[in-house]
Amino acid sequence: MNRPTEVARFFVISLLTIGVGWTTRATAAPAPQTVSSVDTVPLPLVNLTPQGPHVRIVVRVHNYAHIDAGTLLGAEAVATRIFSQAKIKMTWVYCPLSKEEEDRYPICPSNWGTNAFVLNILTPEMAARIKTPVETLGSAPAPCDEDATSCPISVMYFRVEKLAEQFSVQSERLFGHVLAHEVGHMLGANHSSKGIMRGEWGRDDLMLMRLSISEFSTDQARQLRAALLHRAVRQERVQDPSLSASR
């Protein structure tokens, strides 16, 4: 099949600063009420120290686009691997798609802490409401407010799937890279000339994703861990003001 000459152009993952949420009327059958198999250990909200080998992120998943479980778990595994190489652990929790379903998702509370983020997998109709450019695969606030407990990542999976098919990349691999890129932005990482935080992904980047994964640089990984630890310490002090005087 002949591909258009535009196939080699760069595809931009745009960073859009959006609000912490928006009103939707989307309803769907609930996702499985479980933490994914990637990491099943609940996150401690505090008690993180700079000496610890790992820090953690919780991602609360709202699968409005009804992505199948295999693709979703595959993307989670890719993003988890990228962050594990930065010595950061990830926990994934499936959440309700409407207020009517909240009672059926007891392990998706709103108070997971400031190291928890929200992933909204949008339908084309939802993406149209926030008026993203057609080449945008994902968006997130940059950086996420360090005291916020619901910083949102938006991913236009229908665009991820189309691009993955165009370059013969597994959609879950590309999706996982988009997730890692946007979480990186929320923790203060800027665009770079190479690696997972490249602002423009061209043909070579996408071909590489077929065989391997992109990574955070050493400096970026250090920055992400520092941001997570700082957020955790601030939250701990808010929960127990007496700690401020002892540190």
C-alpha positions as CSV (number, residue, x, y, z in Angstrom):
1,M,0.0,0.0,0.0
2,N,1.4,3.4,-1.0
3,R,1.8,5.8,1.9
4,P,1.3,9.6,1.3
5,T,4.4,11.7,1.2
6,E,3.3,13.2,4.5
7,V,4.0,9.9,6.3
8,A,7.6,10.9,7.1
9,R,6.7,14.2,8.7
10,F,7.0,14.7,12.4
11,F,4.1,13.9,14.6
12,V,3.8,16.2,17.5
13,I,2.7,15.2,20.9
14,S,1.4,18.6,22.0
15,L,1.5,19.7,25.5
16,L,-1.8,21.5,26.3
17,T,-2.4,23.0,29.7
18,I,-6.0,22.1,30.5
19,G,-8.2,22.4,33.5
20,V,-8.4,19.6,36.1
21,G,-11.5,18.3,34.6
22,W,-14.5,18.9,32.3
23,T,-18.1,17.8,32.2
24,T,-18.9,14.7,30.3
25,R,-22.0,12.6,29.9
26,A,-20.2,9.5,28.8
27,T,-21.5,6.3,30.3
28,A,-20.3,2.7,29.7
29,A,-20.0,-0.7,31.3
30,P,-17.5,-0.5,34.1
31,A,-13.9,-1.6,33.8
32,P,-12.8,-4.6,36.0
33,Q,-12.9,-3.5,39.6
34,T,-9.3,-4.3,40.3
35,V,-5.8,-2.8,40.3
36,S,-4.1,-4.0,37.2
37,S,-1.7,-6.9,37.2
38,V,1.2,-4.6,36.6
39,D,1.4,-3.7,40.3
40,T,-1.1,-4.9,42.9
41,V,0.3,-3.3,46.0
42,P,-1.7,-0.3,47.3
43,L,0.3,3.0,47.5
44,P,1.3,4.4,50.9
45,L,0.4,8.1,50.7
46,V,3.4,9.2,52.8
47,N,6.5,7.8,54.3
48,L,8.6,8.3,51.2
49,T,12.2,9.3,51.9
50,P,15.0,10.5,49.6
51,Q,17.0,7.4,50.6
52,G,14.3,5.1,49.3
53,P,15.2,3.3,46.0
54,H,11.8,3.9,44.5
55,V,9.0,6.4,44.6
56,R,5.5,5.6,43.4
57,I,2.8,7.0,41.1
58,V,-0.8,6.0,41.1
59,V,-2.7,6.4,37.8
60,R,-6.5,6.3,38.1
61,V,-7.8,5.1,34.7
62,H,-11.1,6.3,33.2
63,N,-11.5,4.3,30.0
64,Y,-14.1,6.3,28.2
65,A,-12.9,5.0,24.8
66,H,-13.6,1.3,25.9
67,I,-10.1,0.1,25.0
68,D,-9.9,-3.6,25.3
69,A,-8.2,-5.0,28.4
70,G,-5.3,-6.5,26.6
71,T,-4.3,-3.2,24.9
72,L,-4.8,-1.3,28.1
73,L,-2.7,-3.7,30.2
74,G,0.0,-3.7,27.4
75,A,0.2,0.1,27.5
76,E,0.4,0.1,31.3
77,A,3.3,-2.5,31.1
78,V,5.2,-0.3,28.7
79,A,4.8,2.9,30.7
80,T,5.6,1.0,33.9
81,R,8.8,-0.3,32.4
82,I,9.9,3.1,31.3
83,F,9.4,4.5,34.8
84,S,10.9,1.5,36.4
85,Q,14.2,2.4,34.6
86,A,13.9,5.8,36.3
87,K,13.4,4.0,39.6
88,I,9.8,5.0,39.9
89,K,7.0,2.4,40.5
90,M,3.5,2.7,39.1
91,T,0.2,1.5,40.3
92,W,-2.9,1.4,38.0
93,V,-6.4,1.6,39.3
94,Y,-9.6,1.4,37.2
95,C,-12.3,4.0,38.0
96,P,-16.0,4.6,37.2
97,L,-17.1,6.5,34.2
98,S,-20.1,8.2,35.8
99,K,-21.3,9.2,39.3
100,E,-23.8,6.4,39.1
101,E,-21.0,3.8,39.1
102,E,-19.0,5.2,42.0
103,D,-20.3,2.7,44.6
104,R,-19.1,-0.1,42.4
105,Y,-15.5,1.1,42.5
106,P,-14.5,1.3,46.1
107,I,-10.8,1.1,45.4
108,C,-10.9,4.3,43.3
109,P,-11.3,7.0,46.0
110,S,-10.5,10.6,45.3
111,N,-7.9,10.8,48.1
112,W,-5.1,8.8,46.8
113,G,-2.7,11.7,47.4
114,T,-0.7,14.1,45.4
115,N,1.3,11.4,43.7
116,A,-1.9,10.1,42.1
117,F,-2.9,11.3,38.6
118,V,-6.0,10.8,36.5
119,L,-5.9,9.2,33.0
120,N,-8.8,10.1,30.8
121,I,-8.9,8.0,27.6
122,L,-11.0,10.1,25.4
123,T,-13.5,9.4,22.6
124,P,-13.4,11.5,19.4
125,E,-16.4,13.4,20.6
126,M,-14.7,14.2,24.0
127,A,-11.5,15.3,22.2
128,A,-13.5,17.6,20.0
129,R,-14.8,19.4,23.1
130,I,-11.3,20.4,24.2
131,K,-10.4,21.4,20.6
132,T,-7.0,19.7,20.4
133,P,-4.9,19.9,17.1
134,V,-5.4,16.8,15.0
135,E,-1.9,15.6,15.5
136,T,-2.1,15.8,19.3
137,L,-1.9,12.3,20.9
138,G,-2.0,13.4,24.5
139,S,-2.1,16.4,26.8
140,A,-1.4,17.2,30.4
141,P,-0.8,20.3,32.7
142,A,2.8,21.2,32.8
143,P,3.7,20.9,35.6
144,C,0.9,19.6,37.7
145,D,0.1,21.7,40.8
146,E,2.2,20.0,43.5
147,D,-0.7,20.1,45.9
148,A,-3.3,18.7,43.5
149,T,-4.7,15.2,43.9
150,S,-6.4,14.9,40.5
151,C,-4.1,16.2,37.8
152,P,-5.4,14.9,34.4
153,I,-3.8,13.3,31.5
154,S,-5.9,13.2,28.4
155,V,-5.0,10.6,25.7
156,M,-6.7,10.5,22.3
157,Y,-6.4,6.8,21.7
158,F,-8.2,6.9,18.4
159,R,-5.3,9.0,17.1
160,V,-2.7,6.7,18.8
161,E,-4.3,3.7,17.1
162,K,-4.3,5.3,13.7
163,L,-0.7,6.4,13.9
164,A,0.4,3.0,15.2
165,E,-1.3,1.3,12.3
166,Q,0.3,3.7,9.8
167,F,3.8,2.8,11.0
168,S,3.1,-0.8,11.9
169,V,3.8,-0.2,15.6
170,Q,1.8,-2.1,18.2
171,S,-0.8,0.4,19.5
172,E,-0.1,-0.5,23.1
173,R,3.6,0.3,22.7
174,L,2.9,3.7,21.3
175,F,0.1,4.3,23.9
176,G,2.5,3.4,26.7
177,H,5.1,5.9,25.4
178,V,2.4,8.6,25.2
179,L,1.4,8.0,28.8
180,A,5.0,8.1,30.0
181,H,5.6,11.4,28.1
182,E,2.6,13.1,29.6
183,V,3.3,12.0,33.1
184,G,6.9,13.3,32.6
185,H,5.4,16.7,31.8
186,M,3.2,16.7,34.8
187,L,6.3,16.2,37.0
188,G,8.1,19.1,35.4
189,A,10.1,17.5,32.6
190,N,10.5,19.6,29.5
191,H,10.9,18.5,25.9
192,S,14.3,17.3,25.0
193,S,16.2,16.5,21.8
194,K,16.1,12.7,22.3
195,G,14.5,10.0,24.5
196,I,10.9,9.8,25.7
197,M,10.6,13.5,26.2
198,R,11.2,14.4,22.5
199,G,8.7,17.1,21.6
200,E,8.4,15.7,18.0
201,W,8.3,12.0,17.2
202,G,9.4,11.3,13.7
203,R,9.6,8.1,11.6
204,D,12.8,6.9,13.2
205,D,11.3,7.4,16.8
206,L,8.3,5.3,15.8
207,M,10.3,2.6,14.2
208,L,12.5,2.4,17.4
209,M,9.3,1.9,19.4
210,R,8.5,-1.2,17.4
211,L,11.6,-2.9,18.9
212,S,12.5,-1.2,22.1
213,I,11.4,1.6,24.4
214,S,12.5,5.2,24.8
215,E,13.8,6.2,28.2
216,F,14.1,9.2,30.4
217,S,17.6,10.6,30.6
218,T,19.5,10.3,33.9
219,D,18.9,14.0,34.7
220,Q,15.2,13.7,33.8
221,A,14.8,10.6,36.0
222,R,16.5,12.4,38.9
223,Q,14.1,15.4,38.3
224,L,11.0,13.1,38.3
225,R,12.0,11.4,41.5
226,A,12.7,14.7,43.2
227,A,9.4,16.1,42.1
228,L,7.5,13.0,43.5
229,L,9.4,13.1,46.8
230,H,8.7,16.8,47.1
231,R,5.0,16.3,46.5
232,A,4.9,13.5,49.1
233,V,6.7,15.5,51.7
234,R,4.4,18.5,51.2
235,Q,1.4,16.2,51.6
236,E,2.8,14.6,54.7
237,R,3.3,18.0,56.3
238,V,-0.2,19.0,55.5
239,Q,-1.5,15.9,57.1
240,D,0.7,16.4,60.2
241,P,1.8,20.0,60.6
242,S,4.0,19.1,63.6
243,L,6.4,17.5,61.1
244,S,7.3,20.9,59.7
245,A,9.1,21.9,62.9
246,S,11.1,18.7,63.0
247,R,12.5,18.8,59.5
